[in-house]
Amino acid sequence: MRAAVRAYAQLLDGAHRLLALSVVLSVVQSLVLLPAALLVRRIFDTDLPHHDSTGVTWTGAAVLVLYVLSALVGLANRWVVVIATKDAMTRLRTRLWHRLYELPRGWYDAQEPGRVHGSVVQDTERLDLVISQSLSVFLPAVVVTAALGVLAAVLDPLLTLVLAGVLPLLTLLSRWLGAVVERYAQDWHRHFDRFSAEVTQGLRGMVMVTALGTAEAELARRTRTVEALSESGRRLAWRVSAWTIAQGTVAAGAGIAVLVVGGREVSAGSLTIGALLSFYAIAALLLRSVSTVVGALPALVTGGASLRRVQEVLDADAEPPYRGTRRIEFSGDVRLEGVSFGYDERPLIRDLDLVLRPGERVALVGPNGAGKSTVTALVLGLYRPQSGVVRADGVAYDELDLAHLRARFGVVLQELVLADGTVAEAIRHGREATMEQVRLAARRAGADAVVAGLADGYDARIGEEGSLLSGGQRQRIGLARALLGEPRLVVLDEPTTHLDDAAIAHLLTTLAELPWRPSVLVVTHDSAAAASADRVVVLRDGRTAAQEVPVP
Ligand SMILES: Nc1ncnc2c1ncn2[C@@H]1O[C@H](COP(=O)(O)OP(=O)(O)OP(=O)(O)O)[C@@H](O)[C@H]1O
């Protein structure tokens, strides 16, 4: 519970002024009720015994005005807290995005499927709800409870003690049931991650599953996950309800105890009925705000579990592979020197030397699983070798500002990610480029023919992940994106998979004739693509098997 409170405090770090204003408004809200309690006493102890009906009416009206005033202050307070919490959520989501772009690929490899998506989408959404709904009533209620407690103690210390007798029981309940709810919330989160991962996988694989005729088996698996999620949701909801109801019952018990003890005092003549009723009016408000405080606890605890998961992403102990700052012009010269690398303890790349001179076109070939894509990832600086060094223009990657260097790379990876938007937007990919430059890149990549066939040309939408295009059309758009900005190094991982013979021939001629002569590293199983390179490097079992095979 304490950890959850600390995490919330950290989350609301930038909103201290607004929260302070909220505390002041909460105190004002309670202070306004002080004269109301005294006026209630006046009705019963002065106006009624004197049969003063006008007095009763006016005093009653004054009490009503004070309640309305208190409610208005409460409304203003709610507004302040909502602004503070919404700002906090915007900051949190922005920080998360920053962190996600910083985290290295190795960190993503190590995550459970669905976990990151779950934290970014569901956990932040849950937090938004919990903080907006719960905290906007929780914080003022804490202050109102404290203020009303002081007020009650001033009115009648003995009855306040009776009321306070409930506190140890409430604390015990919160500790015990809070820990239980937290455990069940974690279990529910685990099931939700699984569900979230399956939704992503299921939607992506929908066409394939239909084609393979395995929909029934898939459906059975998905149903099991949904049932397990519901079951864990039921277990959690049941504990949350038990907690809330137990707290409400304890609070109601306290109210009854006040009536019994106060009633005995009235019968004994040591308390006036007006004093008892005015105390009871304050006690009822106090118990209501105590109920609000304790009623918000289950939501705060489950939200706390979400906050911790988000915090784990923000505080992930994952160093980027390189942290250098030096910026170079970069001529396209890249070298791997004695590089060894493995995703786990098993070495995949062993003592590899690979040289790519400026303007040179090198084809990397080899059997499936030999490590060719892994070599391209090492060239792109996505992983750090366990030993050996990677250099650009003779400077070790360790010294370099890799983001700056990568801006000089043009890349087409096996998994071609195209965001939904127009063809021109897909080619620009957020970079500044004139329409003329976009057209030129498209022509070089053979994508102009694709564009010519689309009704809206460069303004045609390509669909989510380019779903409105064919595989070959997507690949050409991807190539155009890689060639925009005239990169010094072009890295292509199996760029011909979806291309027909004419497109492959066009690509090879283009790569050979690019006017600024970039270096090209192309991973390929295509013999025509390999034959067009200046050199072919064969990778087998993590090493260059045939050192460098010159093309005849
Ligand atoms: N992120 C990863 N985490 C763990 N292992 C991985 C990861 N990526 C690849 N591997 C493993 O590394 C080995 C080499 O994979 P890589 O993709 O580099 O081979 P490749 O030569 O490009 O294969 P292909 O010709 O089939 O595309 C494979 O056994 C693969 O399972």
The ligand as an SDF file (V2000), in Angstrom:
LIG
                    3D

 31 33  0  0  0  0  0  0  0  0999 V2000
   15.5060  -11.6170  -31.4320 N   0  0  0  0  0  0  0  0  0  0  0  0
   15.9750  -12.8600  -31.3790 C   0  0  0  0  0  0  0  0  0  0  0  0
   16.0750  -13.4990  -30.1910 N   0  0  0  0  0  0  0  0  0  0  0  0
   16.5500  -14.7530  -30.1240 C   0  0  0  0  0  0  0  0  0  0  0  0
   16.9910  -15.4680  -31.1940 N   0  0  0  0  0  0  0  0  0  0  0  0
   16.9130  -14.8860  -32.3910 C   0  0  0  0  0  0  0  0  0  0  0  0
   16.4020  -13.5570  -32.5610 C   0  0  0  0  0  0  0  0  0  0  0  0
   16.4690  -13.2340  -33.8830 N   0  0  0  0  0  0  0  0  0  0  0  0
   16.9950  -14.3190  -34.5050 C   0  0  0  0  0  0  0  0  0  0  0  0
   17.2700  -15.2970  -33.6150 N   0  0  0  0  0  0  0  0  0  0  0  0
   17.8650  -16.6100  -33.9380 C   0  0  0  0  0  0  0  0  0  0  0  0
   19.1250  -16.3760  -34.5310 O   0  0  0  0  0  0  0  0  0  0  0  0
   19.3650  -17.2860  -35.6010 C   0  0  0  0  0  0  0  0  0  0  0  0
   19.7370  -16.5040  -36.8460 C   0  0  0  0  0  0  0  0  0  0  0  0
   18.6250  -15.7180  -37.2620 O   0  0  0  0  0  0  0  0  0  0  0  0
   18.7370  -14.7130  -38.5000 P   0  0  0  0  0  0  0  0  0  0  0  0
   17.3930  -14.1370  -38.7050 O   0  0  0  0  0  0  0  0  0  0  0  0
   19.8720  -13.7850  -38.2740 O   0  0  0  0  0  0  0  0  0  0  0  0
   19.1000  -15.7180  -39.6750 O   0  0  0  0  0  0  0  0  0  0  0  0
   19.0860  -15.4900  -41.2550 P   0  0  0  0  0  0  0  0  0  0  0  0
   20.3970  -15.9980  -41.7670 O   0  0  0  0  0  0  0  0  0  0  0  0
   18.7410  -14.0860  -41.5930 O   0  0  0  0  0  0  0  0  0  0  0  0
   17.9160  -16.4800  -41.6650 O   0  0  0  0  0  0  0  0  0  0  0  0
   16.9110  -16.4370  -42.9420 P   0  0  0  0  0  0  0  0  0  0  0  0
   17.7050  -16.7080  -44.1790 O   0  0  0  0  0  0  0  0  0  0  0  0
   15.9890  -17.5780  -42.6520 O   0  0  0  0  0  0  0  0  0  0  0  0
   16.2140  -15.1200  -42.9390 O   0  0  0  0  0  0  0  0  0  0  0  0
   18.1000  -18.1070  -35.7650 C   0  0  0  0  0  0  0  0  0  0  0  0
   18.3340  -19.3790  -35.1670 O   0  0  0  0  0  0  0  0  0  0  0  0
   17.0500  -17.3490  -34.9930 C   0  0  0  0  0  0  0  0  0  0  0  0
   16.1560  -18.2340  -34.3720 O   0  0  0  0  0  0  0  0  0  0  0  0
  1  2  1  0
  2  3  1  0
  2  7  2  0
  3  4  2  0
  4  5  1  0
  5  6  2  0
  6  7  1  0
  6 10  1  0
  7  8  1  0
  8  9  2  0
  9 10  1  0
 10 11  1  0
 11 12  1  0
 11 30  1  0
 12 13  1  0
 13 14  1  0
 13 28  1  0
 14 15  1  0
 15 16  1  0
 16 17  2  0
 16 18  1  0
 16 19  1  0
 19 20  1  0
 20 21  2  0
 20 22  1  0
 20 23  1  0
 23 24  1  0
 24 25  2  0
 24 26  1  0
 24 27  1  0
 28 29  1  0
 28 30  1  0
 30 31  1  0
M  END
$$$$
